Amino acid sequence: MRSRHGIALVALLLVPFVAAPAGAADPSAARVRFSRLAPRVPAGATEIGPVDANHPLGITVILRPTHEAELDQLLRDQYDPASPRFGFLYGYLENSYVVNLGKASPHNVNDLRFYDHDADYSWNALELSFKKDPSDRYPWGFGVVTTAGMDSQKNHSLGIFRDLDDGAPYYRNTAKYDLVEAYGSVLVPLGEGVTVKAGKWGSLLGYEVYETPKNLNFSRDFLYTLGTPYTHTGLLVTYPFTKWIAATLGFTMGWDNSDNNNGYLRAIGQVAFTPSDKFSVTTSFHVGPEQNRDTMIGHANQRWIVDTTVLYTGIERLTLALNFDFAGEQRVPQLTSIPGRVHTDASWSGVAGYVAYDWLKSLRTALRLEYFADPQGVRNGLTVPGHNVDYYGTTATLEYKIWRGLVGRLEYRHDQASQKSFSFTNFSTTPTSHALDTFTIALSYQFF
C-alpha cells in the first residue's frame, strides 16, 4: 500500500448568541437572543419583536428555566447558514464490545458484519466534522469529515488510504484514519437556487449512514454492508422545484472510489419528496461500470442500483422507517469464471424496516427487521458463487443517554441464512452455521 500524507483539521465554532439585559416581565425568566435562528423555538417560549432581515440579531426568545433542555438542544442542532463565520461542528468518540453467542470465525470474526465484525473490544471511531451549507447571503459552503479508529478501515475509498491490492472486505492492512468527506459547494442564483457540490461525500443511497450515533441501531443492516456504496467522489447539482420536492443529478468515480478504476464516469441522482417535516420519501439511483478495466475487455459491464427510503415521525415519540433496494450487474467476474455457465449477470435486493420509540427523553428502544436476497451468491463473498442465498436479520437496540453527550447502547442481533454462511473453522474455508447471534455493549460520547 502506498504511503499517504495525513490530513489535519482545525475547526473553530462561533456560537452567535448573547444574553439579553435583565428586566423581563417574569423575573424567573432567562432571555437569550439568537442570530436569525431557524424557525423552531422551544415549547412555551415567546417570540417578540419584528424580524429585520438587515439585522441578524432581530429575534428575542424568552425561555423559562424549565426549558433548559430545549435550549441546549437548539444550540446543538441549529446553526445560522447566513453567517460566514458559523458552521456545524460535530464529533463523537465510540467504543464497543461484541460477544459472539455461538462460534466466531478465525481471528474472532463475525461474518457479514461491518463495524461489529470483531467479536471483542473495538475502538470504533473518533470523528471530527465541520460543515457549512451555502445560503443566499453567503453562497459558498464546504464540508470536511475526518475519522480515526477501526471503522475508518472499512470506510476508505479507493485512492485515499486504500489501493487495489489491499485486502477486502475489512482492509485490516490499511490506515486506521480516514478523510471520509471533503467537498465544496456553491449556491447559484438561478430560479429557486441551484446548489453545486463537488468533492467526496457520503452516498445518497440508503437509510443508514457511516456515523453510528446517527443510526437507530449500532450494527449495520445487510443493505448497508452488502448492497450499497458508502461514499462517492464526484459532482452533484440539486434544484428545489418546490418546498416539498427537489431533484439531484451528477456523476461519480464509482462505488467507494476516489481514484477511477476503469476510466468511466457513473451517473447518480435522487428525487426527494418532503410534503411535511414528519414525512419524506427519497428515491436515489447510481449506474455505471464498476469492474476494473482488465475484466471488461470489449464490454462496459454496467452496475445499477435504485434505493428508496420512507420516513415517518408524525406520531409523538415514534419513528417509522422503510428502506428497500433493487440492483444488478452485467457479466460479474465470479460468474464468468465458472466453466460452462451461460447466465453471468447478477442481481440483488433487500428491505429493512425500523420502529423506534422514545420512552423517555433519555431512553429509546429500536427494532430492525431485514431481508437481503443474493440470488447468484456474488455479494456475500462467503458462499460458492452461482447459488442462491437469502439472509434475514432481527436487531433489538436499547439506547440510554447517560449524561449530556454520553450514550450507552445494548444490542442483540440474530442473523439467519438459507445456506451456511457463518462460523468458519480454523482448517476449512467452508462455513458451518446457518445462524449468527451477537450481543453488543457500545458507549459513545458526542461533543459539540
C-alpha positions in Angstrom: 0.0 0.0 0.0 1.4 3.4 -1.0 2.1 5.7 1.9 -0.1 8.8 2.2 0.2 12.1 3.9 -2.1 12.6 6.9 -4.6 15.4 6.9 -5.2 17.6 9.9 -8.3 19.6 10.5 -8.6 22.6 12.9 -12.1 24.0 13.1 -13.4 27.0 15.0 -17.0 27.1 16.2 -18.5 30.5 16.9 -21.9 30.4 18.8 -23.7 33.7 18.0 -25.9 34.3 21.0 -25.7 36.9 23.7 -27.7 37.2 27.0 -30.4 39.9 26.8 -30.4 42.5 29.6 -32.5 42.0 32.8 -35.9 43.4 33.2 -38.2 40.7 31.8 -41.8 40.6 32.9 -41.2 37.4 34.7 -38.1 37.7 37.0 -37.5 33.9 36.8 -37.2 34.0 33.0 -33.9 34.0 31.2 -33.5 35.9 27.9 -31.5 34.6 25.1 -31.1 36.4 21.8 -30.4 34.3 18.7 -28.9 35.3 15.4 -31.5 34.5 12.7 -32.5 31.3 14.4 -34.1 28.6 12.2 -37.9 28.7 12.6 -38.1 26.4 15.6 -38.4 27.6 19.1 -39.0 25.6 22.3 -42.5 24.8 23.5 -43.6 27.6 25.9 -41.2 30.2 24.5 -42.4 33.6 23.4 -41.1 35.4 20.3 -41.3 39.2 20.5 -40.2 42.0 18.2 -40.2 42.2 14.4 -37.6 40.3 12.4 -35.5 42.7 10.4 -33.6 40.9 7.6 -30.9 43.6 7.8 -30.2 43.0 11.4 -29.2 39.4 12.2 -29.9 39.8 15.9 -33.6 40.5 15.4 -35.3 37.7 17.3 -35.6 37.6 21.1 -36.7 34.4 22.8 -37.8 34.3 26.4 -37.1 31.0 28.0 -38.2 29.6 31.4 -35.5 27.7 33.3 -37.7 24.6 32.8 -36.8 24.8 29.1 -33.1 24.5 29.6 -33.1 21.1 27.8 -34.8 22.6 24.8 -32.3 25.5 24.7 -29.4 23.0 24.9 -30.9 21.0 22.0 -31.3 24.2 19.9 -27.7 25.2 20.5 -26.6 21.7 19.4 -28.9 21.3 16.4 -29.3 24.7 14.9 -26.9 27.0 13.2 -27.1 30.1 11.1 -26.5 29.3 7.4 -26.3 33.1 6.6 -23.2 33.7 8.7 -19.8 33.2 7.0 -18.3 32.6 10.5 -20.5 29.8 11.6 -20.7 26.2 10.6 -21.9 22.9 12.0 -19.2 21.3 14.1 -19.9 17.7 15.2 -17.8 14.9 16.7 -18.0 11.7 18.6 -15.9 9.0 20.2 -17.2 5.4 20.2 -16.1 2.1 21.7 -17.8 -1.3 21.7 -17.5 -4.8 23.0 -19.2 -7.6 20.9 -19.9 -11.1 22.2 -20.5 -13.9 19.7 -23.1 -16.1 21.3 -22.1 -19.0 19.1 -18.8 -19.7 17.4 -16.8 -16.9 15.8 -14.8 -17.5 12.7 -10.9 -17.4 12.9 -9.4 -14.2 14.2 -12.7 -13.6 16.1 -14.6 -12.5 13.1 -18.4 -12.1 13.0 -19.1 -12.9 9.4 -21.1 -10.5 7.2 -20.9 -7.8 9.9 -19.2 -4.5 9.3 -18.4 -2.2 12.2 -19.1 -5.0 14.6 -17.1 -7.7 12.7 -14.7 -8.3 15.6 -16.0 -10.5 18.5 -14.1 -8.5 21.1 -13.3 -4.9 22.1 -13.1 -2.3 19.4 -12.1 1.3 19.4 -14.6 2.1 16.7 -14.3 5.8 15.8 -13.2 9.3 16.7 -14.8 11.7 14.3 -14.4 15.5 13.7 -16.8 17.0 11.2 -17.1 20.7 10.1 -19.8 21.6 7.6 -21.5 24.7 6.3 -24.3 24.9 3.8 -24.4 27.7 1.2 -27.1 30.4 1.6 -28.5 33.3 -0.3 -26.3 35.8 1.6 -23.1 33.7 1.7 -23.3 31.3 -1.3 -20.2 29.2 -0.5 -20.3 26.1 1.6 -18.0 23.2 2.5 -17.7 20.0 4.4 -14.7 18.2 6.0 -15.0 14.9 8.0 -12.0 13.1 9.4 -12.1 9.9 11.4 -9.8 7.6 13.3 -10.3 4.0 14.6 -11.3 0.6 13.4 -14.3 1.9 11.4 -12.0 4.0 9.3 -10.5 1.0 7.6 -13.9 0.0 6.2 -14.8 3.5 5.0 -11.7 4.1 2.9 -12.4 4.9 -0.8 -10.1 3.7 -3.5 -7.2 6.2 -3.8 -7.5 7.6 -0.3 -5.7 5.3 2.2 -6.7 2.3 0.1 -5.3 0.7 -3.1 -6.5 -2.1 -5.4 -4.2 -4.6 -3.8 -5.5 -4.0 -0.2 -7.4 -6.9 1.3 -11.2 -6.7 1.2 -13.6 -6.7 2.9 -12.1 -5.5 6.2 -8.9 -3.9 4.9 -7.0 -4.6 8.1 -3.7 -3.6 6.5 -4.9 -0.1 5.8 -4.6 3.1 7.9 -6.9 3.5 10.9 -7.7 7.0 9.9 -9.6 8.4 7.0 -10.8 11.5 5.2 -14.4 10.4 4.8 -15.8 13.6 3.3 -14.1 16.7 1.7 -16.2 18.9 -0.6 -17.1 22.4 -1.5 -20.5 23.8 -2.6 -22.0 26.9 -4.0 -25.5 28.3 -4.4 -26.0 29.6 -7.9 -28.8 32.2 -8.1 -30.9 30.6 -10.8 -34.6 30.2 -10.3 -35.2 28.8 -6.8 -31.4 28.3 -6.4 -29.1 25.7 -7.8 -26.7 24.0 -5.4 -23.5 22.6 -6.9 -21.4 20.3 -4.8 -18.0 18.8 -5.7 -15.6 16.5 -3.9 -16.1 13.5 -1.7 -19.3 12.9 0.2 -21.5 10.3 1.9 -23.6 8.3 -0.5 -27.1 9.5 -1.3 -28.3 5.8 -1.1 -29.5 4.1 2.0 -31.2 5.0 5.3 -28.2 4.1 7.5 -25.0 6.1 7.5 -21.4 5.6 8.5 -21.8 7.7 11.6 -23.1 5.2 14.2 -24.7 7.7 16.6 -27.0 8.9 13.8 -28.5 5.5 13.3 -31.2 3.8 15.3 -29.1 0.6 15.8 -25.4 0.1 16.5 -24.8 -2.6 13.8 -25.4 -2.0 10.1 -28.0 -3.9 8.1 -27.3 -6.2 5.1 -28.3 -3.4 2.7 -25.5 -1.2 4.0 -22.9 -4.0 4.3 -23.6 -5.9 1.1 -25.9 -3.9 -1.1 -24.9 -0.2 -1.4 -21.8 2.1 -1.6 -20.7 4.2 1.4 -19.1 7.2 -0.2 -18.7 8.8 -3.6 -16.3 11.3 -5.2 -17.7 13.5 -7.9 -20.2 16.3 -8.6 -23.8 16.9 -7.6 -26.3 19.5 -8.8 -29.5 20.0 -6.8 -32.6 22.1 -7.6 -35.7 22.5 -5.4 -38.7 22.7 -7.7 -40.9 23.5 -4.8 -40.6 23.5 -1.0 -41.6 19.8 -0.9 -39.8 18.3 -3.9 -36.2 18.5 -5.0 -34.0 16.7 -7.6 -30.3 15.9 -7.7 -28.2 14.8 -10.6 -24.5 14.3 -11.0 -21.6 11.9 -11.7 -19.2 9.9 -9.6 -15.9 8.0 -9.8 -17.8 4.9 -8.7 -18.7 2.8 -5.6 -16.3 4.0 -2.8 -13.8 5.2 -5.4 -11.8 8.5 -5.4 -9.4 7.1 -7.9 -11.3 6.0 -11.0 -10.5 2.3 -11.6 -11.7 2.0 -15.2 -11.9 5.5 -16.7 -15.8 5.6 -16.8 -17.9 8.2 -15.0 -21.0 6.9 -13.3 -24.4 8.7 -13.1 -26.1 9.4 -9.8 -29.3 11.1 -8.8 -32.1 11.5 -6.3 -35.7 12.8 -6.0 -36.7 13.9 -2.5 -40.4 14.3 -1.7 -41.0 16.0 1.6 -44.6 17.2 2.0 -44.0 17.9 5.7 -41.2 17.8 8.3 -42.7 14.5 9.6 -43.0 12.5 6.3 -40.5 12.0 3.5 -39.8 9.7 0.5 -36.5 9.7 -1.2 -35.5 7.6 -4.3 -31.9 7.5 -5.4 -30.0 5.7 -8.2 -26.5 5.0 -9.3 -25.5 3.4 -12.6 -22.2 2.8 -14.5 -19.4 0.3 -14.9 -17.7 -0.7 -11.6 -15.4 -3.5 -12.6 -11.7 -3.0 -13.2 -10.6 -2.3 -16.7 -8.9 -5.7 -17.2 -12.2 -7.5 -16.5 -14.2 -5.5 -19.1 -12.4 -6.4 -22.3 -14.8 -5.5 -25.1 -17.7 -4.7 -22.7 -18.7 -1.8 -20.4 -20.3 -4.0 -17.8 -23.0 -1.9 -16.1 -23.9 -2.0 -12.4 -27.1 -0.3 -11.4 -29.0 0.3 -8.1 -32.2 2.0 -7.1 -32.7 2.8 -3.4 -35.9 4.2 -1.7 -36.3 5.4 1.9 -39.6 6.2 3.5 -39.5 8.1 6.9 -42.5 9.0 9.2 -42.3 10.7 12.5 -45.9 12.0 12.8 -46.7 10.1 15.9 -45.2 11.6 19.1 -42.1 9.7 20.3 -42.4 7.2 17.4 -40.1 6.8 14.4 -41.0 4.6 11.5 -38.7 3.9 8.5 -38.5 1.6 5.5 -35.6 1.2 3.1 -35.5 -1.1 0.1 -33.1 -1.6 -2.8 -33.1 -3.3 -6.2 -29.7 -3.7 -8.0 -27.9 -5.7 -10.7 -24.7 -6.0 -12.7 -23.6 -7.4 -16.1 -21.1 -10.2 -16.6 -19.9 -10.5 -13.0 -16.3 -12.0 -12.8 -17.4 -14.5 -10.1 -19.9 -16.0 -12.6 -17.9 -15.6 -15.8 -15.1 -17.7 -14.2 -17.5 -20.7 -13.8 -16.8 -23.1 -16.7 -19.8 -23.6 -18.9 -22.0 -21.0 -17.2 -24.2 -19.1 -19.7 -26.0 -16.6 -17.4 -23.3 -14.4 -15.9 -25.4 -11.4 -14.9 -26.2 -10.9 -11.2 -28.9 -9.2 -9.2 -29.6 -8.4 -5.5 -32.3 -6.7 -3.5 -33.3 -6.2 0.1 -35.6 -4.4 2.5 -35.2 -3.2 6.1 -37.9 -1.9 8.4 -37.4 0.2 11.5 -39.5 1.0 14.6 -38.2 3.2 17.4 -39.9 4.6 20.4 -38.7 7.2 22.9 -40.0 6.1 26.3 -38.2 9.0 27.9 -36.0 11.8 26.7 -33.1 9.6 27.7 -34.4 6.2 26.8 -35.1 4.7 23.4 -35.7 1.2 22.0 -35.4 0.4 18.3 -36.3 -2.8 16.4 -35.0 -3.6 12.9 -36.2 -6.4 10.7 -34.5 -7.1 7.4 -34.2 -9.3 4.4 -31.5 -9.5 1.7 -31.6 -11.6 -1.4 -28.4 -12.7 -3.2 -29.7 -15.0 -6.0 -26.3 -15.6 -7.6 -24.3 -15.6 -4.3 -21.9 -12.9 -5.5 -22.5 -10.2 -2.9 -21.7 -12.0 0.3 -18.2 -13.2 -0.5 -18.6 -16.3 1.6 -20.8 -18.9 -0.2 -20.0 -20.5 -3.5 -20.9 -18.2 -6.4 -23.7 -19.3 -8.6 -26.1 -20.5 -5.9 -28.9 -18.5 -4.3 -28.7 -17.5 -0.7 -31.2 -15.4 1.4 -30.4 -13.5 4.6 -32.8 -12.5 7.4 -31.9 -10.3 10.4 -33.6 -9.1 13.6 -31.9 -6.4 15.7 -33.1 -5.0 19.0 -31.4 -2.0 20.5 -31.8 -0.2 23.8 -30.2 3.3 24.0 -29.8 5.3 27.1 -28.5 8.9 27.3 -26.4 8.7 30.4 -25.2 12.3 30.8 -25.2 15.1 28.2 -23.4 13.6 25.2 -22.6 10.3 26.8 -24.8 7.5 25.3 -24.8 3.8 26.1 -26.3 1.1 23.8 -27.2 -2.6 24.4 -28.0 -4.6 21.3 -28.9 -8.2 20.4 -28.8 -9.3 16.8 -29.8 -12.6 15.1 -28.9 -13.3 11.5 -30.3 -16.3 9.6 -29.2 -17.6 6.2 -30.7 -20.1 3.8 -27.2 -21.5 3.2 -24.4 -22.0 5.7 -22.7 -18.6 5.8 -21.2 -18.3 9.3 -18.7 -19.8 11.7 -15.7 -20.9 9.6 -13.4 -23.4 11.2 -9.6 -23.0 11.6 -8.9 -25.7 9.0 -11.7 -25.1 6.5 -12.8 -22.4 4.0 -16.4 -23.7 4.4 -18.9 -22.0 6.7 -20.5 -24.4 9.3 -23.6 -22.5 10.5 -26.9 -21.0 9.2 -27.1 -18.5 12.1 -25.1 -15.8 13.9 -26.1 -14.3 17.2 -24.3 -11.4 18.9 -24.7 -9.2 21.9 -23.1 -5.7 21.9 -22.3 -3.1 24.5 -21.4 0.2 23.0 -20.5 3.5 24.6 -20.2 6.8 22.7 -19.7 10.4 23.6 -20.9 13.1 21.3 -19.4 16.5 21.6 -20.0 19.9 20.1 
